[in-house]
């Protein structure tokens, strides 16, 4: 923070860097931390950021159930006041159309 910068401007800049309250993530319940696409049938714990720490929200039997909690449909995403949660987005498809070298051709 510079001496010339107003405190409100500094606080607004800092707020943009922070993790949004209500952000969710799913992690494997067993074993070491891994990417979400690894071992899709493994149970996961869904965590939510409360502004200070990650809090357990639910336990899901597999990746699909966890994804339903992480990315609710657009109907569920709209809150009681009619405002949609800005930090939640729908997951993209796992394999998009394309010709990348990693794509399997048949």
N, CA, C and O of each residue as an XYZ file, in Angstrom:
424
protein
N       0.849     -1.176      0.000
C       0.000      0.000      0.000
C       0.891      1.233      0.000
O       1.800      1.372      0.819
N       0.608      2.104     -0.922
C       1.406      3.321     -0.977
C       0.773      4.373     -0.062
O      -0.407      4.283      0.278
N       1.552      5.346      0.321
C       1.042      6.400      1.199
C      -0.003      7.271      0.506
O      -0.835      7.884      1.174
N       0.031      7.333     -0.835
C      -0.902      8.170     -1.575
C      -2.210      7.453     -1.901
O      -3.188      8.095     -2.286
N      -2.236      6.153     -1.754
C      -3.421      5.380     -2.136
C      -4.469      5.410     -1.021
O      -4.141      5.127      0.131
N      -5.714      5.747     -1.340
C      -6.768      5.734     -0.318
C      -7.025      4.308      0.183
O      -6.888      3.341     -0.565
N      -7.387      4.201      1.421
C      -7.628      2.900      2.031
C      -8.736      2.131      1.302
O      -8.651      0.910      1.178
N      -9.764      2.820      0.823
C     -10.861      2.158      0.116
C     -10.372      1.491     -1.163
O     -10.805      0.387     -1.492
N      -9.465      2.161     -1.891
C      -8.930      1.593     -3.126
C      -8.088      0.358     -2.818
O      -8.190     -0.652     -3.514
N      -7.266      0.432     -1.790
C      -6.441     -0.699     -1.396
C      -7.319     -1.879     -0.978
O      -7.049     -3.016     -1.363
N      -8.367     -1.616     -0.193
C      -9.264     -2.686      0.266
C      -9.992     -3.326     -0.916
O     -10.181     -4.543     -0.934
N     -10.402     -2.531     -1.896
C     -11.081     -3.073     -3.074
C     -10.130     -3.960     -3.883
O     -10.524     -5.027     -4.353
N      -8.879     -3.518     -4.046
C      -7.878     -4.322     -4.754
C      -7.618     -5.632     -4.028
O      -7.506     -6.681     -4.662
N      -7.520     -5.581     -2.710
C      -7.275     -6.776     -1.900
C      -8.449     -7.750     -1.987
O      -8.249     -8.963     -2.048
N      -9.653     -7.228     -1.993
C     -10.849     -8.067     -2.052
C     -10.908     -8.859     -3.359
O     -11.407     -9.984     -3.380
N     -10.406     -8.284     -4.434
C     -10.396     -8.976     -5.723
C      -9.450    -10.156     -5.713
O      -9.670    -11.123     -6.443
N      -8.401    -10.106     -4.907
C      -7.424    -11.200     -4.851
C      -7.895    -12.354     -3.995
O      -7.433    -13.481     -4.174
N      -8.805    -12.099     -3.065
C      -9.210    -13.127     -2.116
C     -10.156    -14.129     -2.749
O     -10.865    -13.823     -3.707
N     -10.153    -15.333     -2.196
C     -11.060    -16.390     -2.624
C     -12.483    -15.999     -2.238
O     -12.704    -15.555     -1.111
N     -13.446    -16.147     -3.130
C     -14.819    -15.751     -2.795
C     -15.442    -16.694     -1.760
O     -15.249    -17.908     -1.818
N     -16.179    -16.129     -0.830
C     -16.881    -16.923      0.171
C     -17.931    -17.744     -0.563
O     -18.646    -17.227     -1.421
N     -18.020    -19.024     -0.223
C     -18.979    -19.906     -0.878
C     -18.374    -20.732     -1.990
O     -19.056    -21.582     -2.563
N     -17.093    -20.502     -2.318
C     -16.441    -21.318     -3.347
C     -16.384    -22.758     -2.862
O     -16.126    -23.012     -1.686
N     -16.623    -23.693     -3.759
C     -16.627    -25.110     -3.391
C     -15.573    -25.870     -4.174
O     -15.187    -25.483     -5.277
N     -15.113    -26.977     -3.567
C     -14.199    -27.885     -4.252
C     -14.449    -29.289     -3.724
O     -14.950    -29.466     -2.614
N     -14.099    -30.275     -4.521
C     -14.242    -31.671     -4.120
C     -12.857    -32.301     -4.135
O     -12.104    -32.129     -5.093
N     -12.526    -33.020     -3.093
C     -11.237    -33.696     -3.008
C     -11.470    -35.169     -2.703
O     -12.481    -35.541     -2.107
N     -10.524    -35.999     -3.121
C     -10.628    -37.429     -2.845
C     -10.650    -37.658     -1.334
O      -9.907    -37.030     -0.579
N     -11.506    -38.557     -0.924
C     -11.633    -38.848      0.496
C     -10.526    -39.780      0.974
O     -10.137    -39.744      2.141
N     -10.030    -40.602      0.082
C      -8.975    -41.555      0.440
C      -7.752    -41.316     -0.435
O      -7.869    -40.830     -1.560
N      -6.604    -41.655      0.078
C      -5.378    -41.553     -0.684
C      -4.842    -40.144     -0.783
O      -5.372    -39.219     -0.167
N      -3.775    -39.984     -1.571
C      -3.151    -38.661     -1.730
C      -4.015    -37.751     -2.595
O      -4.881    -38.238     -3.321
N      -3.795    -36.434     -2.532
C      -4.534    -35.507     -3.395
C      -4.256    -35.822     -4.863
O      -3.108    -36.015     -5.262
N      -5.328    -35.872     -5.663
C      -5.202    -36.182     -7.087
C      -6.138    -35.278     -7.873
O      -7.011    -34.621     -7.307
N      -5.946    -35.257     -9.169
C      -6.836    -34.496    -10.048
C      -8.227    -35.117    -10.023
O      -8.373    -36.312     -9.768
N      -9.244    -34.308    -10.288
C     -10.619    -34.780    -10.167
C     -10.955    -35.870    -11.175
O     -11.832    -36.691    -10.904
N     -10.292    -35.911    -12.328
C     -10.613    -36.913    -13.334
C     -10.011    -38.277    -13.033
O     -10.331    -39.249    -13.717
N      -9.151    -38.374    -12.032
C      -8.524    -39.639    -11.676
C      -9.428    -40.386    -10.709
O      -9.878    -39.828     -9.708
N      -9.690    -41.640    -11.012
C     -10.481    -42.520    -10.149
C     -11.852    -41.906     -9.856
O     -12.150    -41.533     -8.721
N     -12.667    -41.811    -10.888
C     -13.977    -41.163    -10.795
C     -14.926    -41.850     -9.824
O     -15.851    -41.210     -9.324
N     -14.727    -43.117     -9.547
C     -15.642    -43.842     -8.660
C     -15.245    -43.731     -7.182
O     -15.958    -44.242     -6.317
N     -14.141    -43.083     -6.885
C     -13.698    -42.927     -5.497
C     -14.584    -41.910     -4.774
O     -15.049    -40.951     -5.390
N     -14.820    -42.108     -3.483
C     -15.623    -41.126     -2.741
C     -14.873    -39.804     -2.604
O     -13.643    -39.759     -2.587
N     -15.650    -38.741     -2.508
C     -15.078    -37.405     -2.381
C     -15.775    -36.636     -1.278
O     -16.938    -36.882     -0.961
N     -15.044    -35.708     -0.706
C     -15.630    -34.802      0.267
C     -15.733    -33.435     -0.412
O     -14.775    -32.963     -1.025
N     -16.895    -32.813     -0.297
C     -17.136    -31.502     -0.897
C     -16.923    -30.461      0.193
O     -17.548    -30.508      1.252
N     -16.024    -29.517     -0.090
C     -15.662    -28.478      0.875
C     -16.130    -27.121      0.374
O     -16.211    -26.888     -0.832
N     -16.437    -26.230      1.306
C     -16.865    -24.877      0.958
C     -16.047    -23.876      1.763
O     -15.848    -24.056      2.964
N     -15.572    -22.823      1.102
C     -14.768    -21.776      1.734
C     -15.687    -20.816      2.473
O     -16.608    -20.265      1.871
N     -15.454    -20.602      3.779
C     -16.303    -19.701      4.563
C     -15.652    -18.340      4.807
O     -16.135    -17.549      5.617
N     -14.566    -18.078      4.111
C     -13.856    -16.816      4.269
C     -12.654    -16.945      5.186
O     -11.815    -16.046      5.253
N     -12.573    -18.063      5.893
C     -11.464    -18.279      6.819
C     -10.854    -19.663      6.644
O      -9.636    -19.821      6.727
N     -11.699    -20.671      6.400
C     -11.224    -22.048      6.287
C     -12.155    -22.853      5.391
O     -13.270    -22.421      5.101
N     -11.694    -24.034      4.949
C     -12.515    -24.954      4.185
C     -13.366    -25.749      5.156
O     -12.840    -26.359      6.088
N     -14.685    -25.748      4.947
C     -15.635    -26.430      5.820
C     -16.269    -27.571      5.032
O     -16.621    -27.400      3.864
N     -16.415    -28.736      5.666
C     -17.031    -29.879      5.010
C     -18.506    -29.591      4.765
O     -19.248    -29.244      5.684
N     -18.915    -29.741      3.514
C     -20.297    -29.503      3.129
C     -21.048    -30.819      2.980
O     -22.188    -30.941      3.429
N     -20.406    -31.811      2.346
C     -21.058    -33.101      2.114
C     -20.009    -34.129      1.720
O     -18.871    -33.790      1.395
N     -20.414    -35.385      1.756
C     -19.593    -36.479      1.261
C     -20.336    -37.086      0.081
O     -21.520    -37.408      0.188
N     -19.652    -37.243     -1.036
C     -20.252    -37.789     -2.247
C     -19.648    -39.157     -2.539
O     -18.466    -39.389     -2.285
N     -20.458    -40.051     -3.069
C     -20.010    -41.419     -3.349
C     -19.041    -41.479     -4.525
O     -18.192    -42.369     -4.570
N     -19.150    -40.547     -5.485
C     -18.272    -40.562     -6.653
C     -18.180    -39.156     -7.240
O     -18.746    -38.204     -6.702
N     -17.459    -39.044     -8.351
C     -17.241    -37.731     -8.957
C     -18.534    -37.103     -9.460
O     -18.721    -35.892     -9.344
N     -19.430    -37.918    -10.020
C     -20.674    -37.378    -10.566
C     -21.523    -36.726     -9.477
O     -22.058    -35.636     -9.679
N     -21.648    -37.377     -8.340
C     -22.409    -36.781     -7.234
C     -21.741    -35.505     -6.721
O     -22.422    -34.533     -6.395
N     -20.422    -35.510     -6.652
C     -19.698    -34.311     -6.210
C     -19.899    -33.164     -7.198
O     -20.054    -32.013     -6.793
N     -19.897    -33.478     -8.495
C     -20.082    -32.443     -9.510
C     -21.469    -31.823     -9.405
O     -21.629    -30.631     -9.666
N     -22.468    -32.602     -9.029
C     -23.817    -32.055     -8.855
C     -23.860    -31.037     -7.718
O     -24.615    -30.067     -7.774
N     -23.055    -31.260     -6.699
C     -22.990    -30.298     -5.593
C     -22.146    -29.076     -5.954
O     -22.436    -27.961     -5.519
N     -21.109    -29.293     -6.745
C     -20.233    -28.192     -7.129
C     -20.869    -27.289     -8.176
O     -20.706    -26.069     -8.130
N     -21.590    -27.879     -9.114
C     -22.161    -27.140    -10.242
C     -23.659    -27.415    -10.324
O     -24.098    -28.180    -11.183
N     -24.441    -26.809     -9.451
C     -25.888    -27.053     -9.499
C     -26.477    -26.496    -10.792
O     -25.880    -25.631    -11.434
N     -27.643    -26.993    -11.163
C     -28.290    -26.503    -12.388
C     -28.625    -25.024    -12.229
O     -28.573    -24.481    -11.126
N     -28.963    -24.392    -13.320
C     -29.229    -22.950    -13.277
C     -30.431    -22.635    -12.393
O     -30.481    -21.560    -11.795
N     -31.406    -23.549    -12.294
C     -32.549    -23.314    -11.404
C     -32.095    -23.263     -9.949
O     -32.520    -22.393     -9.189
N     -31.237    -24.193     -9.570
C     -30.774    -24.251     -8.189
C     -29.796    -23.131     -7.883
O     -29.624    -22.751     -6.725
N     -29.154    -22.602     -8.917
C     -28.128    -21.591     -8.723
C     -28.718    -20.243     -8.327
O     -28.035    -19.429     -7.706
N     -29.961    -20.002     -8.675
C     -30.596    -18.732     -8.344
C     -31.034    -18.770     -6.887
O     -31.746    -19.684     -6.471
N     -30.612    -17.788     -6.123
C     -30.915    -17.741     -4.700
C     -32.328    -17.254     -4.426
O     -33.088    -16.980     -5.355
N     -32.676    -17.148     -3.158
C     -34.008    -16.706     -2.755
C     -34.300    -15.286     -3.204
O     -35.449    -14.934     -3.472
N     -33.246    -14.466     -3.285
C     -33.445    -13.076     -3.694
C     -33.439    -12.915     -5.212
O     -33.558    -11.798     -5.717
N     -33.300    -14.028     -5.948
C     -33.333    -13.974     -7.407
C     -31.975    -13.752     -8.043
O     -31.864    -13.724     -9.269
N     -30.945    -13.594     -7.233
C     -29.609    -13.357     -7.774
C     -28.879    -14.678     -7.954
O     -28.925    -15.547     -7.084
N     -28.217    -14.820     -9.067
C     -27.454    -16.043     -9.330
C     -26.091    -15.938     -8.663
O     -25.538    -14.847     -8.527
N     -25.555    -17.081     -8.248
C     -24.224    -17.111     -7.643
C     -23.192    -16.914     -8.745
O     -23.131    -17.706     -9.686
N     -22.385    -15.873     -8.640
C     -21.444    -15.518     -9.703
C     -20.242    -16.451     -9.756
O     -19.642    -16.598    -10.821
N     -19.871    -17.082     -8.656
C     -18.660    -17.876     -8.634
C     -18.865    -19.297     -9.123
O     -17.893    -20.047     -9.217
N     -20.075    -19.696     -9.435
C     -20.325    -21.058     -9.894
C     -20.526    -21.052    -11.403
O     -21.233    -20.207    -11.952
N     -19.892    -22.007    -12.052
C     -20.059    -22.164    -13.490
C     -20.304    -23.622    -13.789
O     -19.938    -24.494    -13.001
N     -20.912    -23.890    -14.911
C     -21.163    -25.268    -15.317
C     -19.854    -25.883    -15.799
O     -19.059    -25.202    -16.447
N     -19.613    -27.164    -15.493
C     -18.391    -27.799    -15.981
C     -18.485    -28.016    -17.484
O     -19.567    -28.261    -18.018
N     -17.372    -27.927    -18.148
C     -17.346    -28.175    -19.583
C     -17.338    -29.666    -19.867
O     -17.077    -30.468    -18.970
N     -17.617    -30.038    -21.086
C     -17.583    -31.461    -21.433
C     -16.156    -31.985    -21.320
O     -15.193    -31.240    -21.495
N     -16.037    -33.260    -21.028
C     -14.703    -33.832    -20.822
C     -13.915    -33.914    -22.118
O     -12.719    -33.624    -22.133
N     -14.566    -34.305    -23.204
C     -13.879    -34.383    -24.476
C     -14.615    -33.523    -25.486
O     -15.672    -33.906    -25.988
N     -14.063    -32.376    -25.778
C     -14.639    -31.511    -26.800
C     -14.248    -32.029    -28.178
O     -13.335    -32.843    -28.320
N     -14.957    -31.541    -29.184
C     -14.574    -31.870    -30.547
C     -13.244    -31.201    -30.830
O     -12.998    -30.078    -30.389
N     -12.397    -31.884    -31.558
C     -11.116    -31.295    -31.897
C     -10.202    -32.295    -32.543
O     -10.531    -33.476    -32.654
N      -9.053    -31.822    -32.968
C      -8.103    -32.694    -33.662
C      -6.769    -32.715    -32.944
O      -5.747    -33.006    -33.566
N      -6.746    -32.420    -31.669
C      -5.493    -32.403    -30.932
C      -4.789    -33.756    -30.982
O      -5.433    -34.782    -31.200
N      -3.491    -33.763    -30.783
C      -2.712    -35.004    -30.860
C      -3.166    -36.027    -29.828
O      -3.026    -37.231    -30.044
N      -3.713    -35.554    -28.702
C      -4.125    -36.472    -27.656
C      -5.478    -37.114    -27.933
O      -5.885    -38.012    -27.196
N      -6.193    -36.678    -28.982
C      -7.502    -37.232    -29.312
C      -7.316    -38.598    -30.001
O      -6.425    -38.773    -30.832
N      -8.151    -39.524    -29.645
C      -8.114    -40.844    -30.264
C      -8.910    -40.777    -31.565
O     -10.047    -40.306    -31.573
N      -8.335    -41.233    -32.632
C      -9.047    -41.274    -33.908
C      -9.443    -42.707    -34.188
O      -8.693    -43.641    -33.905
N     -10.623    -42.869    -34.744
C     -11.087    -44.225    -35.058
C     -11.328    -44.394    -36.520
O     -11.722    -45.474    -36.960
